Amino acid sequence: MKSKKRDKIIAYGILTLLALIFLLPLAWVVLASLDTNANIAVKMPNVTLDNYINVLTSSTNHRAFANGLVISIGASVLTVVLAGLMAYPLSRYEIKHKRLFMLTMLFMTCLPVTTVMVPVYRLFVMLKLYDTHLGIILFMASSTMPYAVWMMKNFMDSVPVSLEEAAWVDGAGKLQGLIHVVVPLMFAGVSSVAIYVFSGCWGNFLTPFLLLRDYNKMPAAVSLYQYFGAHTVSYGQLAAFSLVYALPSIILYVLSQRYMSKGFAMEGGAKG
Amino acid sequence: MKKNKDRGLLFAFMAPGLFVMACFFLVPIAMTIFYSFTNLSLTGSEAASLRFTGLENYFKILRDSAVLDSVKKTLQYTVFSVLGQNILGFMIAYLMQGKNQIFRKIVGPVFLAAWVMPEVVGSVCAYSVLTDKGTINMLLQIIGLSKISWMYKYPMFAVIVANIWRGTAYSMMVYQAALDSVPGDVRDAAQIDGATRSQTILHVIVPIIKNTITTNTMLTTLMTMGGFGLIYIMTAGGPGTKTQTLPILMYTKAFKNYELGYGTAISMILLLIAAIFGIIYVKVMGKEMEGGHEK
């Protein structure tokens, strides 16, 4: 089986080479963030934490991160609540045209938001939502809603109705059953949806870029871009800012992987 | 499954979500269609009187070389990005199968990182590699070659490479899941019959994961053609109009030149193309659901 061994070595070789290429942009951002006099190409750093200290102590950055948090948390909470409510009847009842409805949701998930930005801008000016965080939250929530409903319904389907029935016998209403029985059992699912929406908002550049004007309201996504576009850019601080801003996305991704696998393990709530 | 006896309650559950979605997603789509037939613009004398102009915007678009050029740019960007992401994503997923666990744990996150990072960070990182004084040119000079001005001479190539770098992980994950579902004995049987590796891939594996290939191609196409941030941050559509895809042109027309009607007509083109790919995607997914566990 000599050829098999050779194939394996080639496979490892190709993967390693690809990984090294993929690593180049990342190597820059990590090394430059630790460098006293970073430039735009990869180089060995004169190690310092000053870039991070500067980024983390700047009050402009604090505001940008706070704005990002307000938008992302607002949108996640709104989406989870509304999508959770919508998913309940879809999961528990026979509804006319349910299939068509779900397929329409699926269709909406894949439409690029770019296509609606001009009218949304127009609408927001009319409704006085332009240049407000509330506007961004509402738009982010509605554009992630189709996917959130889809996810929520699937997670809810895996919670057996029998557990709710017990609660109804004890006199709980449908909403109470949903809140006290179904939601705790699909906690992993709710978390996944929340993380999905939060990361989406945290990383979203287009929406705040087009729908906000006031510099003080911009989330980190836009201020990082503005910092990048400035003429007197310090590459070390740019890299440190990038990494600090990317950190929540990375942490949440790792968390979501964990929740996802737990979610599958929890499926048999009624057994035993 | 219960019968529909408490209709009011169901409606109460559905209403708030439907309302928000309708307001900020469906109404804008309807507005896109409506406004594309009007003279809508943001400022100036025309702003006061909204007038129905029929197909004028569309005629204007068909005559406008900037738009046609932009359509071409969008096609280039999309076709090459989608091909690159899908082929590379499949290749990595395929090669990663059955490899050493530690190796997978080290190499996997390298590919994933580009995808997990926010768009702006990814764009800045990609810029750092491709710009004049960037990493690639530095490496070229180290091995004694002269540097190449990627962002000025080959800007479209640069943004496509950046987009492939950023998006490949998504396709890789999709294909990993699909390949896991291909039974091992099918492959073994093919190899025993004397099929080469590439024959096995083409004639055994690809037919089995055909639906995944279709849906993923549709999805990556949709994600790419509407892409704005990466191009805007790296090149802002330039130099000149060399990377001016439809979303960038739409932004310039609507938000820089305040020609909202024109910008809206451009979004209509995007919306129409997106709808076609979206319908194909939903059709294939719908068929999969019927065969699967979905009710």
Interface residues (C-beta under 8 A of the other chain):
Chain A: D7 A11 Y12 I14 L15 T16 L18 A19 F22 L23 L24 P25 L26 A27 W28 V29 A32 N39 I40 A41 V42 K43 L78 L82 A83 L85 M86 Y88 P89 R92 Y93 E94 I95 R99 L103 L106 F107 M108 C110 L111 P112 V113 T114 T115 V116 M117 V118 P119 V120 Y121 R122 L123 L138 F139 A141 S142 S143 M145 P146 V149 K174 W202 G203 N204 F205 L206 L210 A221 L224 Y225 F228 L238 S242 L243 Y245 A246 S249 I250 Y253
Chain B: M1 K2 K3 N4 D6 L9 L10 F13 M14 P16 G17 L18 V20 M21 C23 F24 F25 V27 P28 I29 M31 T32 Y35 L40 L88 M91 I92 L95 M96 K99 F103 V107 V110 F111 L112 A113 A114 V116 M117 P118 E119 V120 V121 G122 V124 C125 A126 Y127 S128 V129 T131 K133 G134 T135 I136 N137 M138 W165 T168 R197 M218 L219 L222 M223 M225 G226 G227 F228 G229 I233 P247 M250 Y251 A254 F255 L260 G263 T264 S267 M268 L270 L271 A274 A275 F277 G278 I279 Y281 V282 M285 G286
